[in-house]
Amino acid sequence: MDAMEKGTTREKTASTNPSGNGSNGNGCGTLIELHQVQKTFQSAAGKYQALKGIDLQIGRGEFVGIIGRSGSGKSTLINMITGIDRPTSGEVFVGSTAVHNLNENQMARWRGRNLGIVFQFFQLLPNLSVMDNIRLPMDLCRTFPGGERRSRAMKLLELVEMSEHAHKLPSALSGGQQQRVAIARALANDPPVIIADEPTGNLDSKTADAVFNLFERLTSEGKTIVMVTHDSSLARRVARTVLIADGEVVNEYVAQALPTLSPTLMLEVSRKAEKVHIVAGETIIRKDTPAELFYIVTEGMAEVTLRRPNGTDVVVERMGPGQYFGEISLFTSKRTVASVGAIPDAPLQALAVDRPMFQKLLGESPDFHAAMQGVVSARLEQNRSITEGQA
């Protein structure tokens, strides 16, 4: 550990994300962790709270997309991780380093060695060649011996398919080519984390796809990538998305289960849903009873059981994280037609939404209403065919 970093680290172990926003699924442990991060800006118009108590964990080797509407707090969140800006309150850890405690000199040195940052507008130095733009971070941080830096820069240019342009100035390159060089520069010091803020925002779809494919390759090689994007097609391809709305993180299982809701309504569900823990094998919803709750699975597995005409029970569906149940009775106001419980060999965790909240969602979101109507009709038809012995 460098002497400058004493007093800025802590021993950390992987843990479950306390906010329910998801934890690392690759078994390699947490690398980036934010605890109750708040950021308030002061302007002539008064105070503006850009981040409101963010709790977030990102695991080693994850490819995470940060999404949200303009002004939702995406870039501010990224700036907390990179140390470009500091939280008003809360803690930010990358590895064992308490980023929020570093002074400016410590921050610059730590950032150069541990983060590769890719900006929307490239930010290549115009008077340096492509080769020298990539060598510069190595020169500043002295991460590689002087005699190796040129060859490493060439290898990185080969990685991004830009080696033939090594001696050109950035102005001689297209936007897509400049972004490839910017990615190579971000990799110069072999950082464990790549932070990309709208890296494809100024690129055509074909070039954006090529940049994304490169990110996927880097993730497969062990890099952790956090990418802010407005591009919904790219957001759907990342391993995990974190949705920001009004300065808060929407629970990822709410976002996964209820994509037709607006970010504001998703955030309201995230705030108001009650966390429930069900032991293995326990019944949650019983057949022929009125249901009062809508459940979104966050951990474990639920199974739906129907009774055939001959009196035997049959499991017709199993539901994992991001799937839901309980909507039929709430939507139709009829008694339940199936039983739902945790599978026999594992407990279940879920978020429970009460009837008034469910009805509010139906009333305020026509898209959600239409989606629920379609799901309810399909499930009722499936249940009917089974209970009448047709399946």
Residue pairs with C-beta under 8 A, 6 or more apart in sequence:
1 9
2 109
4 105
4 106
4 109
5 97
5 102
5 106
5 110
7 101
8 97
8 98
8 101
8 102
8 106
9 96
9 97
9 98
10 93
10 96
10 98
11 96
12 30
12 33
12 93
12 95
12 96
13 29
14 23
14 24
14 29
14 30
14 59
15 23
15 30
15 57
16 23
17 23
17 55
17 56
17 57
18 55
19 55
19 56
19 249
19 251
20 251
20 253
20 275
20 298
20 351
21 55
21 56
21 57
21 242
21 249
21 251
21 252
22 57
22 240
22 252
22 253
23 30
23 57
23 59
24 30
24 31
24 57
24 58
24 59
24 60
24 62
25 59
25 62
25 239
25 240
26 59
26 60
26 61
26 62
28 59
28 60
28 61
29 59
29 60
30 57
30 58
30 59
30 60
31 58
31 59
31 60
31 62
31 94
31 95
31 192
31 193
31 224
32 56
32 57
32 58
32 81
32 93
32 94
32 193
32 224
32 226
33 56
33 57
33 58
33 91
33 92
33 93
33 94
34 54
34 55
34 56
34 57
34 77
34 80
34 81
34 90
34 91
34 92
34 93
35 55
35 90
35 91
35 92
35 93
36 53
36 54
36 55
36 89
36 90
36 91
37 51
37 53
37 54
37 55
37 56
37 77
37 80
37 87
37 89
37 90
37 91
37 92
38 49
38 51
38 52
38 53
38 54
38 87
38 88
38 89
38 90
39 49
39 50
39 51
39 73
39 76
39 80
39 85
39 87
39 88
39 247
40 47
40 48
40 49
40 50
40 88
41 47
41 48
41 49
41 50
42 48
49 247
50 73
50 76
50 247
51 73
51 76
51 77
51 80
51 87
51 247
51 248
52 246
52 247
52 248
53 90
53 248
54 77
54 80
54 90
54 247
54 248
54 249
55 249
56 77
56 242
56 249
58 64
58 224
58 226
59 224
60 192
60 222
60 224
61 219
61 222
61 223
61 224
62 219
62 224
62 225
62 239
62 240
63 215
63 216
63 219
63 224
63 225
63 227
63 238
63 239
63 240
64 225
64 226
64 227
64 238
64 239
64 240
64 241
64 242
65 227
65 228
65 229
65 234
65 235
65 238
65 240
65 241
65 242
66 74
66 77
66 78
66 226
66 227
66 228
66 229
66 241
66 242
66 244
67 74
67 228
67 229
67 230
67 232
67 235
67 241
67 242
67 243
67 244
68 74
68 243
68 244
68 245
68 263
69 245
69 263
70 230
72 244
72 245
72 246
72 247
72 263
73 244
73 246
73 247
73 248
74 228
74 244
75 197
75 228
76 85
76 247
77 244
78 84
78 195
78 197
78 226
78 228
79 85
80 86
80 87
80 92
80 99
81 92
81 94
81 99
81 193
81 195
81 226
82 111
82 115
82 117
82 195
83 92
83 99
83 102
83 107
83 110
83 111
86 100
87 100
90 100
91 98
91 100
92 98
92 99
92 100
93 99
94 114
94 115
94 193
95 114
95 192
97 110
97 114
99 107
99 110
102 110
109 141
111 117
112 137
112 140
112 141
112 189
113 141
113 143
113 189
113 191
114 191
114 192
114 193
115 191
115 193
115 194
115 195
116 183
116 185
116 186
116 187
116 188
116 189
116 191
116 193
116 194
116 195
117 186
117 194
117 195
117 196
117 197
118 179
118 182
118 183
118 186
118 194
118 195
118 196
118 197
118 199
119 182
119 197
119 199
120 197
120 198
120 199
120 201
120 202
121 202
122 170
122 175
122 178
122 179
122 181
122 182
123 182
124 130
124 133
124 170
124 178
124 181
124 182
124 185
125 132
125 133
125 136
125 170
126 169
126 170
126 171
127 169
128 136
128 169
128 170
129 166
129 167
129 168
129 169
130 157
130 162
130 165
130 166
130 167
130 168
130 169
130 170
130 173
130 181
131 150
131 153
131 154
131 157
131 166
131 167
133 170
133 181
133 185
134 153
134 156
134 157
134 181
134 184
134 185
134 188
135 149
135 150
135 153
135 188
136 185
136 188
137 143
137 185
137 188
137 189
138 144
138 149
138 152
138 153
138 188
138 189
139 149
141 189
143 188
143 189
143 190
144 152
144 189
152 188
153 166
153 184
153 188
154 163
154 166
156 184
156 185
156 187
156 188
157 163
157 165
157 166
157 181
157 184
159 184
159 187
159 214
160 180
160 181
160 183
160 184
160 214
161 180
162 177
162 180
162 181
162 184
165 172
165 173
165 177
165 181
170 178
170 181
173 181
175 202
175 203
175 207
176 203
176 204
176 207
176 210
176 211
179 199
179 200
179 202
179 203
179 207
179 211
180 211
180 214
182 199
183 194
183 199
183 211
183 214
186 194
186 196
187 194
187 218
192 222
192 223
192 224
193 223
193 224
193 225
193 226
194 215
194 218
194 223
194 224
194 225
194 226
195 225
195 226
195 227
196 215
196 225
196 226
196 227
196 228
197 228
198 228
198 229
198 230
199 211
199 227
199 229
200 207
200 208
200 211
200 212
200 229
200 231
200 234
201 229
201 230
201 231
203 211
208 231
208 234
212 234
212 237
215 225
215 227
216 237
218 225
219 225
219 239
227 234
227 238
229 235
235 241
240 252
241 252
241 255
242 249
242 252
243 249
243 250
243 252
243 255
243 263
243 266
244 250
245 263
245 264
245 266
245 267
246 263
246 264
246 267
248 267
248 270
249 270
250 263
250 266
250 267
250 270
251 266
251 269
251 270
251 273
251 298
251 351
252 322
253 296
253 297
253 298
253 321
253 322
253 351
254 266
254 269
254 270
254 273
254 296
254 351
255 266
256 321
256 322
257 296
257 322
257 323
257 324
258 266
258 269
258 296
258 324
258 361
258 368
260 365
260 367
260 368
260 370
260 371
261 269
261 361
261 365
261 367
261 368
262 365
265 361
265 364
265 365
265 368
268 357
269 351
269 353
269 357
269 361
272 353
272 357
273 296
273 351
273 352
273 353
273 357
274 351
274 352
274 354
275 298
275 349
275 350
275 351
275 352
276 295
276 349
276 350
276 351
276 352
277 347
277 348
277 349
278 284
278 300
278 341
278 342
278 347
278 348
278 349
278 350
279 342
279 347
280 342
280 343
280 344
280 345
280 346
280 347
280 348
281 341
281 342
281 343
281 344
281 345
282 341
282 342
282 348
283 339
283 340
283 341
284 295
284 302
284 340
284 341
284 342
284 348
284 350
285 291
285 325
285 326
285 329
285 336
285 338
285 339
285 340
285 341
286 336
286 339
287 307
287 336
287 337
287 338
287 339
288 335
288 336
288 337
289 335
289 336
290 329
290 335
290 336
291 326
291 328
291 329
291 330
291 336
292 330
292 354
292 355
293 326
293 352
293 353
293 354
293 355
294 324
294 325
294 326
294 327
294 330
294 352
294 353
294 354
294 355
294 357
294 358
295 302
295 324
295 325
295 326
295 340
295 350
295 351
295 352
295 353
296 322
296 323
296 324
296 350
296 351
296 353
297 319
297 320
297 321
297 322
297 323
297 324
297 325
297 348
297 349
297 350
298 321
298 349
298 350
298 351
299 321
299 348
299 349
300 320
300 321
300 342
300 343
300 346
300 347
300 348
300 349
301 318
301 319
301 320
301 342
301 343
301 346
301 348
302 318
302 319
302 323
302 325
302 340
302 341
302 342
302 343
302 348
302 350
303 315
303 317
303 318
303 319
303 340
303 341
303 342
303 343
304 315
304 316
304 317
304 318
304 319
304 325
304 338
304 339
304 340
305 313
305 314
305 315
305 316
305 338
305 339
305 340
305 341
306 313
306 314
306 316
306 337
306 338
306 339
306 383
306 386
306 387
307 313
307 314
307 387
308 314
308 386
308 387
308 389
309 387
309 388
309 389
310 389
313 339
314 386
316 338
316 382
316 383
316 386
318 343
319 325
325 340
326 340
327 358
327 372
327 375
327 376
328 334
328 336
328 337
328 338
328 376
328 379
328 380
329 335
329 336
330 355
330 358
330 359
331 362
331 372
331 373
331 376
332 376
337 380
337 383
337 387
338 383
341 348
342 348
353 361
361 368
362 368
362 369
362 372
363 369
382 391
384 390
385 391
